[in-house]
Structure formats: structure tokens, C-alpha cells
């Protein structure tokens, strides 16, 4: 149907820090206008059903998810999709392709991380520290608690991790974070993307997700089997592996996603589990 009803979740809103006038950003559930019930394809409704199913099963009271959000911040992006040619081109002062470029007044100061050399550099090699700091300040302003922020492995790549929440809260927070990251970059004359693999020959962006199931305030995934996990946690991992092909439709939803899943770039390329799997 072309018509839907958006039902505001008045617990999940924040004041837009970027709007010239006072505006609120409100998360909504999508309802079927004809059935007057949650739309069966609404992601928030599906997430709520999953949480309720967990409770009804008796396995746990709640499942918590914590996402590590990776992204690139570029100085410019060019895209062409014409009948005679197609391409995209990104640029960043950090890019190794700019080693011989003359910037303002013909000066090039160097200080570039190089391919796969960007993990935790310090300024001036890290050109994005101030932007990431601004991102964290705005995230705190809109109610997100951050626990990690740093330059990532690739050139022009960063990461911001926010505090865990239940499935709906965590998903809402990812959308909120993406909005803040893109807007802060835009207001600094740059452009942010969560595209999985924008750079050839360098690491891509994933979204590592920490998962736990709790019952009676006890973490059911903590135990004394492999690497401090419980039997339930190992069965959970087994379920992920068994359904990995189907899950990929959601976790790797674009053709660009699969350009990231190749050996040599700290991305999954082997269907297995390990305490330190960098396949």
C-alpha cells in the first residue's frame, strides 16, 4: 500500500541539534492504514516481536546489543552514472594518492597513514580528531553515551561506539548516530559515508555487534566453556553460523558489501567462530 500511518514513539525522540528552529526528531512505528495494526515489514515492529518472542520462550528477559559504528569521512565525492560511463571517486587529505599533490601555496605536508596504517595514529597524521570530538559532543547532547572513539585502520576512516541497549533501542541509536555523523561532517565541509568498501586495497567498514541475553539480571552468555562463554552462547553462535546465508541478506545488503568480505582486510571471509577471528 502507498499509504501508511506513522505512530510516534514519544519515549524515543530528541531535539534536533542542527535545525535552525526548534525541531524534534521522533522515531515511529509503521502501521497498516487498512488493518490498523503494525505493518508486517516495519523493522521496529519486527524487532519488538523478536524481543517479545524471547520473553515468551522463557530463555531470557532481554537481549542487549552494542554496535561499533565504522565510517569514512571524505573531503569530496564524485559520482557518475550515465549511459556511456559509470564511476565514483572519493578524495581525502589523508589519502596516499595525494602524496605528490600540491595543496594551497604549493605545499604538501605529508603526514598520511597509508593503506591499512590508520589505526590509532595521532595528529597531524590523524586529520579527523577534531571532527570525531565534535561528533561525540553532539551524540552526548542527543542522549547517546559513547565508550570508544578513534581513527580506524583505513585512510579517512573512523569509529564511534555507543552504549548497548535492547534490540529496538540499539537499532534506533544506530540511526541517530548515522544522522549525527553525516551532519557534523557536512557542517565541516566534508561528507561521511557508511559504505562498506569505498577504497580499493584498504580496509572497509563493518559494524561489529556485541550480543548478550539476560535473565533475572544474569548474563546467560557468560560461562566456563570456550573463552568464558556459556553453552547457551555457543549454541547462539551455532545458530548464527547455520543461518549465515539468510542473515547475509540483512547484514550485507549491497553488492559493495561483498567487496569487503575478502581475505587480508580483517573482514569475515571464513564461516567459523574464534576468540580472535580475523579471517
KARA-V662949 format. One record per residue. N is the residue number from 1. SS is DSSP state (hx for helix, st for strand, lp for the rest). D_CENTER is the distance of its C-alpha to the mean C-alpha in whole Angstrom. Layout:
<<N,SS,D_CENTER> <N,SS,D_CENTER>>
This chain:
<<1,lp,30> <2,lp,29> <3,lp,30> <4,st,27> <5,st,27> <6,st,25> <7,st,25> <8,st,24> <9,st,22> <10,st,24> <11,st,23> <12,st,19> <13,st,20> <14,st,20> <15,st,22> <16,lp,20> <17,lp,21> <18,lp,21> <19,lp,24> <20,lp,27> <21,lp,28> <22,lp,27> <23,lp,25> <24,st,23> <25,st,20> <26,st,20> <27,st,18> <28,st,20> <29,st,21> <30,st,23> <31,st,26> <32,st,29> <33,lp,31> <34,lp,34> <35,lp,34> <36,lp,32> <37,st,30> <38,st,26> <39,lp,25> <40,lp,24> <41,lp,21> <42,lp,20> <43,hx,16> <44,hx,17> <45,hx,21> <46,hx,20> <47,hx,17> <48,hx,20> <49,hx,23> <50,hx,21> <51,hx,21> <52,hx,25> <53,hx,25> <54,hx,24> <55,hx,27> <56,hx,30> <57,hx,29> <58,lp,30> <59,lp,28> <60,lp,26> <61,lp,26> <62,st,22> <63,st,19> <64,st,16> <65,st,12> <66,st,10> <67,st,7> <68,st,6> <69,st,3> <70,st,5> <71,st,7> <72,st,11> <73,st,14> <74,st,17> <75,lp,20> <76,st,21> <77,st,20> <78,st,23> <79,st,23> <80,st,26> <81,st,26> <82,lp,30> <83,lp,33> <84,lp,34> <85,lp,31> <86,st,27> <87,st,25> <88,st,22> <89,st,22> <90,st,20> <91,st,21> <92,lp,21> <93,lp,23> <94,lp,22> <95,lp,22> <96,hx,25> <97,hx,26> <98,hx,27> <99,lp,30> <100,lp,33> <101,lp,32> <102,lp,34> <103,lp,32> <104,hx,34> <105,hx,38> <106,hx,37> <107,lp,35> <108,lp,33> <109,lp,32> <110,lp,30> <111,lp,27> <112,lp,25> <113,lp,22> <114,lp,23> <115,lp,21> <116,lp,19> <117,lp,21> <118,lp,18> <119,lp,17> <120,lp,19> <121,lp,21> <122,lp,23> <123,lp,24> <124,lp,26> <125,lp,24> <126,lp,21> <127,lp,21> <128,lp,18> <129,hx,19> <130,hx,20> <131,hx,17> <132,hx,15> <133,hx,18> <134,hx,18> <135,hx,14> <136,hx,15> <137,hx,18> <138,hx,17> <139,hx,14> <140,hx,17> <141,hx,19> <142,lp,17> <143,lp,17> <144,lp,14> <145,lp,15> <146,st,13> <147,st,14> <148,st,13> <149,st,13> <150,st,14> <151,st,14> <152,lp,13> <153,lp,15> <154,lp,15> <155,lp,17> <156,lp,16> <157,st,12> <158,st,11> <159,st,9> <160,st,9> <161,st,9> <162,st,10> <163,lp,13> <164,lp,13> <165,st,15> <166,st,16> <167,hx,14> <168,hx,15> <169,hx,14> <170,hx,11> <171,hx,10> <172,hx,12> <173,hx,10> <174,hx,6> <175,hx,9> <176,hx,11> <177,hx,8> <178,hx,7> <179,hx,11> <180,hx,12> <181,hx,11> <182,hx,12> <183,hx,15> <184,hx,16> <185,hx,16> <186,hx,18> <187,hx,20> <188,lp,21> <189,lp,22> <190,lp,19> <191,st,16> <192,st,12> <193,st,10> <194,lp,7> <195,lp,10> <196,lp,10> <197,lp,13> <198,lp,15> <199,lp,17> <200,lp,20> <201,lp,21> <202,lp,18> <203,lp,15> <204,lp,12> <205,lp,8> <206,lp,7> <207,lp,5> <208,lp,8> <209,st,9> <210,st,12> <211,st,15> <212,st,18> <213,st,21> <214,st,24> <215,st,27> <216,lp,30> <217,lp,27> <218,st,27> <219,st,24> <220,lp,25> <221,lp,23> <222,st,25> <223,lp,28> <224,lp,31> <225,lp,30> <226,hx,28> <227,hx,26> <228,hx,26> <229,st,25> <230,lp,27> <231,hx,29> <232,hx,26> <233,hx,23> <234,hx,25> <235,hx,25> <236,hx,22> <237,hx,21> <238,hx,24> <239,hx,23> <240,hx,19> <241,hx,21> <242,hx,24> <243,lp,21> <244,hx,19> <245,hx,20> <246,hx,20> <247,hx,16> <248,hx,15> <249,hx,16> <250,hx,13> <251,hx,11> <252,lp,12> <253,lp,13> <254,lp,15> <255,hx,17> <256,hx,15> <257,hx,13> <258,hx,16> <259,hx,17> <260,hx,14> <261,lp,16> <262,lp,19> <263,lp,21> <264,lp,21> <265,lp,17> <266,lp,16> <267,lp,14> <268,lp,16> <269,lp,19> <270,lp,21> <271,lp,21> <272,lp,22> <273,lp,21> <274,lp,22> <275,lp,21> <276,lp,20> <277,lp,20> <278,lp,19> <279,lp,20>>
